[in-house]
């Protein structure tokens, strides 16, 4: 019973073929294609408004050089939100609960921001490793600490997204199991538990959107330091 709680995080397969590729590609199929007409339907209008508002807020602290990342950030945000939301449906698989996938997104993007900083302004990029006014005896220690914190950033990005989604899915499954167990014995307690489950599901919807936003927001802050 305990091991079955973690079966939902195993990558599904059919006839020995992993289906995680379908789970990753499915969100792009659900997005409507903007037509060439001036007047669009309500869904495309809402989608365009959301992307424009998100992009304007995300790129507000960045200079003009960072605006080249607008398409990448907006696409990543919509992609993560869609995968996280689809994972809340019954009998579905959430690819973003896999640490390997999240690290595969976090490491290249973080490394790209570091490479841009080292190429465009190497002095300023290396200056982040040593705060101004540091006493001379503390310089070697602070350089080591700042270097470690720099390389921990992609790990923190991937682990944060994985841990939040995994914990939420486990809580939903545990409380749902408790509802089915308590229903024949204590119906009143089961109803109260079901109400808690409904509230937790609403919370997980918010977490799915917030974690996708936090992932892209932190990447934009790392980019801001290097441009």
N, C-alpha and C positions, 0 to 999 in steps of 0.2 A: 504493500500500500504506500509506503514512504517513497519507494523508488518510482512508483507510477506518477507521483506529483511532478517529477522531472522529465517524464517522457515527452511532454509537450515541447520541450526545448531541443529535442533530438531532431536532426535534419531529416525530413520525410523522404522516402524513396519509393519508387514503383518499379517492380521487376528489376531491382538492383540499380535503377537510374535515379540519382539525386534530383529532387524536385525543387531545391532551393533556387535554381536559376529561374524557374517559373514564378516563384514567390517574389523574386527581385524584379522581374520584368513586368509582372502584372500591374503595378501602379501606373506605369506609363501608358498602358492600354486604356485605363479608365479616364484619363484626362481628355477632355474634348479638344478637338483641333480648331483653332480660331479661323473662321472663314474670312474671305476677302471683302465681305460686305461691311458697310459702315455701322449698320444696326445689327447687334448680335442678340442671342437669347440671354435669358437671365443668368444661366449657369456660367456662360463664358464671361459675361459682364462682371459677375461676382468673383470669378477666378482672376480676372485681369485686375480688378480693384484690390484684391488681397495681395497679389504679387507686387503691385505698384507701391502699396502702403508699406509692405515689409521691406522692399528694397530701399525705399527712401529713408526709412528709419535706421536700417542697418548701415547704410553708407553715409549717414549724416556726419559721423566724426572722421571719416576718411577723406583724404585729399583726392584730386582728380586722378592720380595714378592708380588709386585703389578701386576706382569705378569700373575698371576692366574686369573685376571679379564679380560684378553684379549678376551676370547670367549664371555663373557657377554657383554662387551662394543661393540665389533664388531657386535654381533647379534642385540643389541639395536639400533645401528646406522643404520644398513640396514633396520630394521623394521620401524623406524621412518621416514626415507627418503622415503620408499615405500608408507607408508600411506599418507604422506604429498603430494607426487607426484600424487597418485591416486585421492586424493581429489580435484585436479585441473581439472580433467576431468568433462565434463558436466554430470549432473544428477547423481552425486556420493555424498557420504557422507564421511566427513573427521572426523574420530574418535578423532584425536588429537586437534580438536577445543573444545572438552569437557574437562572442568577443572577437572572433577572427574577422568577421565582416566589418565591425565597427573600427577595429584597428586598421583594416585595409582602407577605410575611408579617412581615418584620422592621420595616420603616419604620412602618406604622400602629400596631403594638403598642408600639414604642419611643416613638413620638410620644404615644400615649395615656398612658404613664407620666409623660412630661414635662408634659403638660397637667394631669394630676392633681396633680402636685407644685406647679405654678405656681398652680393654683386653690385648693388646700387650705392650702398653707404656702409662699407665694412667697418669704418671707425665707430660709427654710431651703434652698429649691431654688436660689435665687441664691447662697446662701452656699457651695455646693459649688464654685462657680467661683473662690473665693478662700480658700485654706487659712488657718487662724488663725495669727497671728504672722508673717505674710509681711512682709519689709522693704518700706518704701514704694517704693524705686526699682524693685522687681521686680513691683509690683502690676499694671501694664498688661501686662507680658509674660505673667505667670501667668494673667491673665484670658483673654488670647488663646489660650494653650495649652490651658487647661481647656475653653474653648468649642469649640475644634477637636476635642479628644478626645471631647466630648459628642456632636458631630455625626458622628463617625466610628463610634460604637457600632453603629448599624444596618448600616452598611457592613461592619463586622467580623463581625456576626452572619451576614449573607448570604454573604459571601465564605468564611468558615470552613466553613460547611456545604457550599457548592458545591465548594470546593477539595478537601476531604477525600474526598467521594464520587467526584468526577471522577478524582482520583489513584488511588483504589482500583480503579475500573473499568478505567482504563487499564493498571494493573499486571496485573490479572487477564487482560485480553485479550492483552497482550504475552507473558506467560508461557504462556498457552494456545497462542498461535501458535508459540512456541518448542517446545512439546511436540510439536505436529503436524509441525514441520519436522525435529526431531531423531529422531523415532520410526523412520523407515526407515534412517537413517544410524547413529545411536548409540542403540540401545534402552536401554542401562543409564542413560545420561545423561538420556534422555527420562523414564524412570521416576522418577529422582531429582527431575527438574524437575516432574513431576506431583505428587510428594509436597509439594514447595514450594508448588505451586498449591493443593493441598488446605488446607495450613496458612494460606496467604494468604486463602483463602475464609473460613475460620473467623475470621480476624482482621477481615475486612471485615464479617462479621455483627456482631461486637462493635463495630466502628466505626459501623455503621449505627444501633445502639441508643444508643451513647455520644453521638454527635453530636446526635441528637434530644434527649437528656437535657440536654446542655450548652446547646443553643439555648433550651430552656424555663427552665433554671436561671439563665442570664444575664438573661433577661427578668424573672424573679422578683427578682433582685438589683437591677435597675434600678427595679423597683417598690418595693422596700424603701427605696431612697434617697428616694423621693418621697411616702411616706405616713407 
